C-alpha cells in the first residue's frame, strides 16, 4: 500500500514541481563570466514535459475506456470510437507542442 501511494500522480507531480523549482532557483547563481547560464533549461525540458503529459493523458484515457467497456460490453464499439478520437486529439496537441518546443529562439 505504501509503495502504491509513493508512485501516485500527486506524488510525482509534487516531486517534478520541486525539481523544477530547484533547477530554476539555481540558474541565477550559475552564471559564467560570459553571461551564459551553466544550467540550460531549453526546449528539451519542454519536450520532456510534453511527452510525460501526453503519456499520462492517453494512459488515463485508455484505462477509463477499458473499464467502461468491461462494465458495459454492449456499448464497447462507441466507447472505442470515442477513445480513438480523444487519443488522436491528444496526439495532435502533443505534436503541436513538440513543434513549438523545438523552435530555436
C-alpha positions in Angstrom: 0.0 0.0 0.0 2.8 2.4 0.8 4.6 1.8 -2.5 1.4 2.5 -4.4 0.9 5.8 -2.7 4.6 6.7 -3.3 4.1 6.4 -7.1 0.7 8.2 -7.2 0.2 11.0 -9.7 0.1 13.6 -7.0 3.4 12.5 -5.6 5.1 12.5 -9.0 3.7 16.0 -9.8 5.0 17.3 -6.4 8.4 15.8 -7.0 8.5 17.3 -10.5 7.5 20.8 -9.2 10.2 20.7 -6.5 12.8 19.6 -9.1 11.8 22.5 -11.4 12.0 25.0 -8.6 15.4 23.6 -7.6 16.8 23.9 -11.1 15.2 27.3 -11.8 16.4 28.8 -8.5 20.0 27.7 -9.2 20.1 29.2 -12.7 20.6 32.7 -11.5 23.6 31.7 -9.4 25.2 29.5 -12.1 26.3 32.2 -14.5 29.6 32.2 -16.3 31.7 35.3 -16.9 30.2 35.5 -20.5 26.7 35.7 -19.1 25.6 32.3 -20.5 23.9 30.1 -18.0 25.7 26.9 -16.9 22.3 25.2 -16.4 20.3 25.5 -19.6 16.6 24.8 -19.3 15.9 24.9 -23.1 13.4 23.3 -25.3 14.5 19.8 -24.3 12.9 20.4 -20.9 9.6 21.4 -22.6 9.7 18.4 -24.8 10.1 16.1 -21.8 7.1 17.7 -20.1 5.0 17.4 -23.2 5.8 13.7 -23.7 5.2 12.9 -20.0 1.8 14.8 -20.1 0.7 13.1 -23.3 1.7 9.7 -21.9 -0.3 10.3 -18.7 -3.3 11.6 -20.6 -3.5 8.7 -23.1 -2.9 6.1 -20.4 -5.7 7.5 -18.2 -8.0 7.7 -21.3 -7.3 4.1 -22.2 -7.8 2.9 -18.6 -11.1 4.6 -18.3 -12.2 3.3 -21.7 -11.3 -0.3 -20.9 -13.1 0.0 -17.6 -16.2 1.3 -19.3 -16.0 -1.4 -21.9 -15.7 -4.1 -19.2 -18.7 -2.8 -17.3 -20.9 -2.4 -20.4 -19.8 -4.6 -23.2 -22.8 -3.7 -25.3 -21.5 -0.2 -25.9 -17.9 -1.1 -26.4 -17.9 0.0 -30.0 -19.0 3.5 -29.3 -16.6 3.8 -26.3 -13.7 2.6 -28.5 -14.6 5.1 -31.2 -14.7 8.0 -28.7 -11.4 6.8 -27.2 -9.7 6.7 -30.6 -10.9 10.2 -31.4 -9.8 11.6 -28.0 -6.4 9.9 -28.3 -6.0 11.5 -31.8 -6.8 14.9 -30.4 -4.2 14.4 -27.5 -1.6 13.3 -30.0 -2.3 16.2 -32.3 -1.9 18.7 -29.4 1.3 16.8 -28.5 2.8 17.2 -31.9 1.9 20.9 -31.9 3.5 21.4 -28.5 6.6 19.5 -29.7 6.8 21.7 -32.7 6.6 24.8 -30.6 9.2 23.5 -28.1 11.6 22.6 -30.9 11.7 26.1 -32.3 15.0 27.9 -31.7 14.7 31.3 -30.3 
